[in-house]
Amino acid sequence: LDPLLLSRLHFAFTIVYHYLFPPLTMGLALLMVILKTLAIVRHDEIANQAVRFWSRIFAANFIVGVVTGIPLEFQFGTNWAQFSTFAGNVIAQTLAMEGAFAFFLESAFVGLLLFGERQLGQRVHWFAAVMVWLGTWASGFFIIASNAWMQHPVGYTPLPNGGVDLSNYWDVLLNGWITPQYFHTMGGAVITGAFVMAGLGAYYLLLRQHEPYARLFVRLGVVVGLVATLLQVFPTGDAEGRQVTAFQPTKLAAMEGLFQTEQGASIVILGQPNPETQTIDNAIAIPQVLGILTYRRWNAAVQGLDAFPRDQWPDAIALLFYSYHIMVGLGTLFAAVMAGAAFLLWRRRLFESRWALWLLLAATPFPFIANIAGWLTAELGRQPWVIFGLLHTADGVSPLLTTGNVLFSLLGFAGMYTVISILWLVVMAQEIVRGPVPHPHPGPLPEVEGTFG
Amino acid sequence: METLWFVLVVFMLAMYVVLDGFDLGVGAIHLFVAKTDDERRLVLQAIGPVWDGNEVWLVAATGTLFFTFPRLYGASFSGFYLPLMIVLWLLMLRGLAVELRSRGNAVWSGVWDGLFCLASALLPFFLGAGIANVVRGVPLDSQGYFFEPLWTDLNPRSLKPGILDWYTVLIGGLAFTALVMHGANFLALKTEGEVQARAHRMASRAWLGTVLLTAIGTAATFFVRPSLLVNFAAQPWGDALPIVAVGGLLIVRRFNATGRDGRGLIASGVFLAGMLASSAFALYPDVLPATVAINSLTVSNAAAPQYGLAVGLVWWTLGMVLAAIYFVLVYRLFWGKVHLADESY
């Protein structure tokens, strides 16, 4: 264990944990806008109460997302000081913009969403929901923009003393890498929110509790989930794959488990990669498909890892292979589950099909896993670079860190996050048991009819 | 341009200290000024809609520091590794405590009240000690990096100083009493009756401590780093900063005694911002002085190149205008004395 490896684990652990929460809040933010809009347009008090319920769920997850997000920004400096010095001119532009344009907005409007309905009235409450949605999605944009620059650096000139200088701000902000990655990531967030909403609705239906709310949750979750899971495969997932093919062939080869360059490359569906022998154990592969996916040709030659010097290979090939395959496998299942549920919904049989409700409930945890797997694919595949082609990860670490000090904080975070996990379960269980019902002490919360009738 | 950005980063830090300062201070005293469950919920409701936004100033200031002075960001964050990690954990505990305390029975809320108080009290201490580390100087090497353990020999003039020595602990204590005073002023403004009376008493006690520690701390600062007097002598207009700060501190007492709590809060804010500005003025052009002077980071050797600074100024200005609008909106909406409602904490 050296400070470099520990710092990588430190960042990986804290970002993987953090990234359990933002996809849910970004997804729910969009769903709450839809619910609030339904509440106002249809004068639907059920939908309005649903917004109050989901905004409590949202708030608990938002707070965990905020407090686990700050350590990530700090770690650029604490553990990756040489990287920060090298590239801070460029990469911190977008990180700082997140603070200026997203965090201030979110913090203000989350407060209004939670506490402001009484004073503000329905229209402004709707506006607050929209602003929360825009804020969380803007936050996602700036993070993806920062990451995109690390995947595909543009708009910079090298400095004589090492390091880079920003040369074109718009190139960085409109980096072509951003578009597929942003929409694919946001798609993952919407899928997460949709599965959680549909899953909780299914849970209530199975228990025959809160049924008017539960039907709304399932209906909205399935409709939005169907659209999002399909868009996730095409065009966004496809575009990401082709972008990686064009610019990061080492990532492509490693995540597909393609050790040898192949004419009309086959795609490996299952198997365990063995980087030592450069083979895949008990592989199930479909011939020609990888060539089609990447180059749209049956006979396309796809470069394997053997086409590159070994020091350019990602260093965790097996983990990268699994991450990618878990993401893609789950993504395919999500589309199938949502398509089936949508069919039953259309035939008006979903609310009575207990097996389908069980399936929706059981699916709830998996989008979280798919999000993490996708993020791991992007980041492990970028290795051995911290900025692709420009700076090695090993050259980015803080120079004076010692093993003991990194381990100290890594263990601290492990303990802290264990506590947070337990508390999160308690809070979620409380909210789910309480359900989307009005507060036990009925207060003078405004109803939509009253305000708009 | 570099100097302008130095001023702007200090401005953002001052916004953080003044705004998050009052909710940190409220947290540090809430066990003592609010006794019953309803009183504590009331205190949380007073800061509930704003604490998260106030904390954003820290994140925003950090991000701005990162792109304007990347070398300073890398050097200081890796050098202050240990206290920053501790600050992160305290920030987490605090955020969780606010949101969690009213979700259980009396034992549950008792645990979170205690943690909220502890984290809110330790944060000003570490933030104050951190500023004192910058003022005192750190052992930067010729590559521009350093690493400080939590403490070494507790001597601020040591060649291998730690985060904590008698000087930084003293300034940490000053930050604590000053934020307690600031938080008590805020609470007096937002509450009535018994809680308000206790907040008034707390404010006057903290005021006395702040006056004492400011006097001792200022003397200690010039003892530890006599060169800090140079800028004040060379550019006498800078003397206005500490004078305004001390003026703010002295007048807090009057506003407090006469129950003009809004003005008291402004006065304690002026004191905090003035002290921070005075320190920054005295340090300039250093941004992170080194124990071996030649290794010091300055506004010129730590700043990013011109183009990025110029571009940044455009969007930063826009972002700050928007942030100001949100803050006015939120503070106006939650203006006035706070009362408990159904959706309260």
Boltz contact constraints between the chains, C-beta under 6 A:
constraints:
  - contact:
      token1: [A, 63]
      token2: [B, 95]
      max_distance: 6.0
  - contact:
      token1: [A, 63]
      token2: [B, 99]
      max_distance: 6.0
  - contact:
      token1: [A, 67]
      token2: [B, 92]
      max_distance: 6.0
  - contact:
      token1: [A, 67]
      token2: [B, 95]
      max_distance: 6.0
  - contact:
      token1: [A, 71]
      token2: [B, 88]
      max_distance: 6.0
  - contact:
      token1: [A, 74]
      token2: [B, 84]
      max_distance: 6.0
  - contact:
      token1: [A, 77]
      token2: [B, 73]
      max_distance: 6.0
  - contact:
      token1: [A, 77]
      token2: [B, 74]
      max_distance: 6.0
  - contact:
      token1: [A, 77]
      token2: [B, 77]
      max_distance: 6.0
  - contact:
      token1: [A, 78]
      token2: [B, 77]
      max_distance: 6.0
  - contact:
      token1: [A, 78]
      token2: [B, 78]
      max_distance: 6.0
  - contact:
      token1: [A, 78]
      token2: [B, 81]
      max_distance: 6.0
  - contact:
      token1: [A, 78]
      token2: [B, 84]
      max_distance: 6.0
  - contact:
      token1: [A, 81]
      token2: [B, 74]
      max_distance: 6.0
  - contact:
      token1: [A, 81]
      token2: [B, 78]
      max_distance: 6.0
  - contact:
      token1: [A, 84]
      token2: [B, 70]
      max_distance: 6.0
  - contact:
      token1: [A, 84]
      token2: [B, 73]
      max_distance: 6.0
  - contact:
      token1: [A, 84]
      token2: [B, 74]
      max_distance: 6.0
  - contact:
      token1: [A, 85]
      token2: [B, 70]
      max_distance: 6.0
  - contact:
      token1: [A, 85]
      token2: [B, 71]
      max_distance: 6.0
  - contact:
      token1: [A, 85]
      token2: [B, 74]
      max_distance: 6.0
  - contact:
      token1: [A, 88]
      token2: [B, 66]
      max_distance: 6.0
  - contact:
      token1: [A, 88]
      token2: [B, 67]
      max_distance: 6.0
  - contact:
      token1: [A, 88]
      token2: [B, 70]
      max_distance: 6.0
  - contact:
      token1: [A, 88]
      token2: [B, 73]
      max_distance: 6.0
  - contact:
      token1: [A, 89]
      token2: [B, 70]
      max_distance: 6.0
  - contact:
      token1: [A, 89]
      token2: [B, 304]
      max_distance: 6.0
  - contact:
      token1: [A, 89]
      token2: [B, 308]
      max_distance: 6.0
  - contact:
      token1: [A, 92]
      token2: [B, 66]
      max_distance: 6.0
  - contact:
      token1: [A, 92]
      token2: [B, 67]
      max_distance: 6.0
  - contact:
      token1: [A, 93]
      token2: [B, 67]
      max_distance: 6.0
  - contact:
      token1: [A, 95]
      token2: [B, 63]
      max_distance: 6.0
  - contact:
      token1: [A, 96]
      token2: [B, 63]
      max_distance: 6.0
  - contact:
      token1: [A, 96]
      token2: [B, 64]
      max_distance: 6.0
  - contact:
      token1: [A, 96]
      token2: [B, 67]
      max_distance: 6.0
  - contact:
      token1: [A, 99]
      token2: [B, 59]
      max_distance: 6.0
  - contact:
      token1: [A, 99]
      token2: [B, 60]
      max_distance: 6.0
  - contact:
      token1: [A, 99]
      token2: [B, 63]
      max_distance: 6.0
  - contact:
      token1: [A, 100]
      token2: [B, 60]
      max_distance: 6.0
  - contact:
      token1: [A, 100]
      token2: [B, 319]
      max_distance: 6.0
  - contact:
      token1: [A, 101]
      token2: [B, 319]
      max_distance: 6.0
  - contact:
      token1: [A, 103]
      token2: [B, 56]
      max_distance: 6.0
  - contact:
      token1: [A, 103]
      token2: [B, 59]
      max_distance: 6.0
  - contact:
      token1: [A, 104]
      token2: [B, 56]
      max_distance: 6.0
  - contact:
      token1: [A, 104]
      token2: [B, 323]
      max_distance: 6.0
  - contact:
      token1: [A, 104]
      token2: [B, 326]
      max_distance: 6.0
  - contact:
      token1: [A, 107]
      token2: [B, 52]
      max_distance: 6.0
  - contact:
      token1: [A, 107]
      token2: [B, 53]
      max_distance: 6.0
  - contact:
      token1: [A, 107]
      token2: [B, 56]
      max_distance: 6.0
  - contact:
      token1: [A, 108]
      token2: [B, 53]
      max_distance: 6.0
  - contact:
      token1: [A, 108]
      token2: [B, 326]
      max_distance: 6.0
  - contact:
      token1: [A, 108]
      token2: [B, 330]
      max_distance: 6.0
  - contact:
      token1: [A, 111]
      token2: [B, 49]
      max_distance: 6.0
  - contact:
      token1: [A, 111]
      token2: [B, 330]
      max_distance: 6.0
  - contact:
      token1: [A, 115]
      token2: [B, 49]
      max_distance: 6.0
  - contact:
      token1: [A, 115]
      token2: [B, 343]
      max_distance: 6.0
  - contact:
      token1: [A, 165]
      token2: [B, 305]
      max_distance: 6.0
  - contact:
      token1: [A, 166]
      token2: [B, 307]
      max_distance: 6.0
  - contact:
      token1: [A, 166]
      token2: [B, 308]
      max_distance: 6.0
  - contact:
      token1: [A, 169]
      token2: [B, 311]
      max_distance: 6.0
  - contact:
      token1: [A, 398]
      token2: [B, 78]
      max_distance: 6.0
  - contact:
      token1: [A, 399]
      token2: [B, 145]
      max_distance: 6.0
  - contact:
      token1: [A, 400]
      token2: [B, 145]
      max_distance: 6.0
  - contact:
      token1: [A, 400]
      token2: [B, 147]
      max_distance: 6.0
  - contact:
      token1: [A, 409]
      token2: [B, 85]
      max_distance: 6.0
  - contact:
      token1: [A, 416]
      token2: [B, 89]
      max_distance: 6.0
  - contact:
      token1: [A, 439]
      token2: [B, 342]
      max_distance: 6.0
  - contact:
      token1: [A, 443]
      token2: [B, 342]
      max_distance: 6.0
